Amino acid sequence: MLTCREVERLMLLHVVGELDLSAERAVVSHLQKCAECRDRAEALRRDTARIEVALRTDLQAPSGLLDGVRSAIEAQPKQPTLWRWAPAFAVAAIALAWAMSHPQPVSAQAPMPLAEVAQRSELLTPMPESTPERLARTVGIPIAMPNLSGAGAEMAGCGQCPLAGTPVAVVRYRWKGQLVALCQMPTSKLAFEPGNKVSMAGMDFFCCSRKGVSVVAWSKGPAAYVLMARTDQMSLMTLARVALSAI
């Protein structure tokens, strides 16, 4: 179990989705139990989102620069909280200055393939709680909280999980003794594979399975929805139709 001091050193990497899987799980486990660290994570997440908006640019630094920033963060000596992030922000400022003086053309971030989402089993584990309002500000779309009690699914809360640097809202349900995740993100962030399309009742659903996890995805307005659970595809499709009608 990580201490608050250890989590504080990993907080920025957690918020931007750059921790490896084992470290991410350890941080999430701590945040579930520590309200003070959870509040710090939310505050840092809000500040990071504001910085990203303020610094949006078409310039790109070398690919190895992020690793250098990460190493600088992890190598920080234990210092008072107020100054702990100073070395990391200093390196980030140097990186930004380099990018401003070495412009390079870049392309927009490619949408995430649905099959990649299916492989992220951590979406089906408990995570720090949030609110629809906070998630909407972070993810950039209104967050739906559909009532699925008619299908026997009881709402278990909502939170956020970064996928490939993209913040994703996750509404969780308890259904047939397991957790079900309804992930929500901007439609532009998800790549739907046409080969997995199933048309039903005038709506196109996209399905796939990976390592025992089934997913059903669809889009509605500006939002893409991905329903995932450790169950068979047909059972999940039935639940997806209930979710669609409730959104």
Secondary structure per residue as TSV (DSSP state, phi and psi in degrees):
chain	resnum	aa	ss	phi	psi
A	1	M	-	360.0	127.4
A	2	L	-	-74.0	149.0
A	3	T	-	-85.8	167.3
A	4	C	H	-59.6	-38.6
A	5	R	H	-64.0	-41.2
A	6	E	H	-67.9	-40.1
A	7	V	H	-65.4	-37.8
A	8	E	H	-60.5	-36.6
A	9	R	H	-70.7	-25.5
A	10	L	H	-98.4	-2.7
A	11	M	H	-59.5	-45.3
A	12	L	H	-65.0	-42.3
A	13	L	H	-64.3	-35.1
A	14	H	H	-63.5	-45.8
A	15	V	H	-64.0	-38.2
A	16	V	T	-91.2	4.7
A	17	G	T	73.5	32.7
A	18	E	-	-112.2	8.5
A	19	L	S	-81.0	151.3
A	20	D	-	-73.5	169.2
A	21	L	H	-61.3	-43.4
A	22	S	H	-66.4	-41.9
A	23	A	H	-67.6	-39.0
A	24	E	H	-61.3	-43.8
A	25	R	H	-63.2	-39.7
A	26	A	H	-65.2	-41.7
A	27	V	H	-66.1	-45.7
A	28	V	H	-60.5	-40.8
A	29	S	H	-60.7	-41.6
A	30	H	H	-66.9	-43.7
A	31	L	H	-64.1	-29.4
A	32	Q	H	-65.2	-25.8
A	33	K	H	-105.0	-15.9
A	34	C	-	-118.3	105.0
A	35	A	H	-66.0	-36.2
A	36	E	H	-64.2	-46.3
A	37	C	H	-67.5	-34.8
A	38	R	H	-62.7	-42.5
A	39	D	H	-64.6	-39.0
A	40	R	H	-63.7	-39.5
A	41	A	H	-64.1	-42.0
A	42	E	H	-63.9	-42.3
A	43	A	H	-64.0	-42.7
A	44	L	H	-65.9	-36.9
A	45	R	H	-63.3	-41.8
A	46	R	H	-64.6	-44.9
A	47	D	H	-63.2	-40.4
A	48	T	H	-63.1	-41.2
A	49	A	H	-62.4	-40.2
A	50	R	H	-65.3	-41.4
A	51	I	H	-63.6	-41.2
A	52	E	H	-61.2	-41.6
A	53	V	H	-65.5	-43.1
A	54	A	H	-67.5	-30.3
A	55	L	T	-105.2	14.2
A	56	R	-	-58.4	129.8
A	57	T	-	-153.8	161.9
A	58	D	S	-94.5	13.8
A	59	L	-	-95.4	151.8
A	60	Q	-	-135.7	132.0
A	61	A	-	-87.9	168.6
A	62	P	-	-59.3	153.3
A	63	S	T	-62.5	-28.5
A	64	G	T	-83.5	-1.9
A	65	L	H	-69.8	-36.9
A	66	L	H	-61.6	-39.1
A	67	D	H	-62.6	-36.6
A	68	G	H	-65.4	-41.1
A	69	V	H	-63.5	-44.3
A	70	R	H	-61.3	-43.1
A	71	S	H	-64.0	-38.1
A	72	A	H	-64.4	-38.3
A	73	I	H	-65.1	-48.5
A	74	E	H	-69.5	-23.3
A	75	A	T	-89.4	2.7
A	76	Q	-	-62.9	137.4
A	77	P	-	-71.0	157.9
A	78	K	-	-71.3	116.2
A	79	Q	-	-129.9	168.0
A	80	P	-	-55.3	148.4
A	81	T	H	-53.5	-40.9
A	82	L	H	-58.7	-34.7
A	83	W	H	-104.7	1.7
A	84	R	H	-62.6	-33.8
A	85	W	T	-88.7	-4.0
A	86	A	H	-57.5	-46.9
A	87	P	H	-61.0	-39.5
A	88	A	H	-65.6	-43.6
A	89	F	H	-69.2	-29.8
A	90	A	H	-64.8	-45.0
A	91	V	H	-62.6	-42.4
A	92	A	H	-61.4	-39.1
A	93	A	H	-64.5	-40.1
A	94	I	H	-63.2	-41.9
A	95	A	H	-61.7	-42.4
A	96	L	H	-64.6	-42.0
A	97	A	H	-62.3	-40.1
A	98	W	H	-61.7	-44.6
A	99	A	H	-63.8	-37.7
A	100	M	H	-65.7	-28.1
A	101	S	H	-96.5	-5.4
A	102	H	S	-131.9	67.6
A	103	P	-	-62.7	138.7
A	104	Q	-	-139.3	140.4
A	105	P	-	-69.0	138.3
A	106	V	-	-133.3	157.5
A	107	S	-	-100.9	161.0
A	108	A	-	-65.9	152.8
A	109	Q	-	-62.1	131.8
A	110	A	-	-70.4	145.1
A	111	P	-	-61.1	151.8
A	112	M	E	-81.7	128.1
A	113	P	E	-63.4	142.9
A	114	L	H	-58.3	-37.3
A	115	A	H	-62.1	-30.6
A	116	E	H	-69.8	-37.9
A	117	V	H	-61.7	-40.4
A	118	A	H	-61.8	-24.2
A	119	Q	T	-84.0	-8.8
A	120	R	-	-89.1	77.2
A	121	S	G	-65.0	-17.0
A	122	E	G	-65.0	-16.6
A	123	L	G	-65.9	-18.9
A	124	L	G	-101.0	20.3
A	125	T	S	-117.7	157.7
A	126	P	-	-58.5	150.7
A	127	M	-	-147.0	164.4
A	128	P	-	-55.3	137.7
A	129	E	-	-75.2	150.0
A	130	S	-	-140.0	-166.5
A	131	T	-	-126.4	155.3
A	132	P	H	-56.3	-35.4
A	133	E	H	-66.7	-45.0
A	134	R	H	-64.1	-43.3
A	135	L	H	-63.1	-39.0
A	136	A	H	-61.9	-39.9
A	137	R	H	-67.5	-37.1
A	138	T	H	-77.2	-45.2
A	139	V	H	-80.2	-32.0
A	140	G	S	96.4	10.3
A	141	I	S	-139.7	156.9
A	142	P	-	-62.5	140.3
A	143	I	-	-100.8	123.5
A	144	A	-	-87.2	141.3
A	145	M	-	-125.0	66.6
A	146	P	-	-65.0	142.3
A	147	N	-	-84.6	114.7
A	148	L	-	-110.3	21.2
A	149	S	G	-63.3	-27.2
A	150	G	G	-63.8	-22.6
A	151	A	G	-101.4	9.1
A	152	G	T	84.4	15.0
A	153	A	-	-104.6	127.3
A	154	E	E	-105.0	129.3
A	155	M	E	-64.3	135.4
A	156	A	E	-116.9	0.1
A	157	G	E	128.3	-176.7
A	158	C	E	-146.7	153.6
A	159	G	E	-160.9	-165.4
A	160	Q	E	-130.8	142.5
A	161	C	E	-139.2	122.5
A	162	P	E	-75.9	133.9
A	163	L	E	-122.5	116.2
A	164	A	T	50.6	40.5
A	165	G	T	82.5	-2.5
A	166	T	E	-100.8	122.4
A	167	P	E	-69.2	131.9
A	168	V	E	-125.3	130.1
A	169	A	E	-82.0	138.0
A	170	V	E	-127.6	112.8
A	171	V	E	-97.0	125.7
A	172	R	E	-107.5	145.9
A	173	Y	E	-132.2	154.0
A	174	R	E	-102.7	123.5
A	175	W	E	-145.9	120.7
A	176	K	T	54.2	40.8
A	177	G	T	78.4	13.5
A	178	Q	E	-141.9	168.4
A	179	L	E	-86.4	137.7
A	180	V	E	-118.9	136.8
A	181	A	E	-112.9	130.0
A	182	L	E	-109.0	99.1
A	183	C	E	-86.0	142.1
A	184	Q	E	-134.5	133.7
A	185	M	E	-154.7	166.1
A	186	P	E	-59.9	141.9
A	187	T	G	-55.4	-34.0
A	188	S	G	-67.3	-14.5
A	189	K	G	-90.7	-5.9
A	190	L	E	-122.7	132.7
A	191	A	E	-98.6	116.5
A	192	F	-	-89.0	126.1
A	193	E	-	-86.0	115.5
A	194	P	G	-56.7	-31.7
A	195	G	G	-65.3	-16.4
A	196	N	G	-106.8	21.9
A	197	K	E	-83.8	137.0
A	198	V	E	-127.9	119.5
A	199	S	E	-94.7	130.5
A	200	M	E	-151.5	127.1
A	201	A	T	54.1	40.4
A	202	G	T	76.8	8.4
A	203	M	E	-123.0	140.8
A	204	D	E	-94.0	121.4
A	205	F	E	-108.3	149.6
A	206	F	E	-123.9	126.0
A	207	C	E	-123.4	149.7
A	208	C	E	-164.5	166.6
A	209	S	E	-137.2	142.2
A	210	R	E	-144.3	121.5
A	211	K	T	51.7	45.2
A	212	G	T	85.1	-4.6
A	213	V	E	-102.5	123.5
A	214	S	E	-100.7	144.0
A	215	V	E	-131.6	145.4
A	216	V	E	-130.6	126.9
A	217	A	E	-125.6	152.2
A	218	W	E	-157.6	167.6
A	219	S	E	-125.3	150.1
A	220	K	E	-150.1	112.6
A	221	G	T	64.0	-134.0
A	222	P	T	-81.8	-2.3
A	223	A	E	-110.8	143.6
A	224	A	E	-108.1	138.2
A	225	Y	E	-119.1	134.3
A	226	V	E	-128.0	111.9
A	227	L	E	-96.3	128.0
A	228	M	E	-138.9	145.2
A	229	A	E	-164.2	162.1
A	230	R	S	-87.2	79.8
A	231	T	S	-154.3	-179.7
A	232	D	-	-80.7	160.3
A	233	Q	H	-64.3	-39.9
A	234	M	H	-67.5	-40.8
A	235	S	H	-63.9	-41.2
A	236	L	H	-68.5	-35.2
A	237	M	H	-62.5	-39.2
A	238	T	H	-61.2	-44.1
A	239	L	H	-66.6	-35.2
A	240	A	H	-63.5	-38.7
A	241	R	H	-65.8	-37.0
A	242	V	H	-65.8	-43.2
A	243	A	H	-62.2	-43.3
A	244	L	H	-59.9	-44.2
A	245	S	H	-67.5	-22.2
A	246	A	H	-92.8	-9.5
A	247	I	-	-87.3	360.0
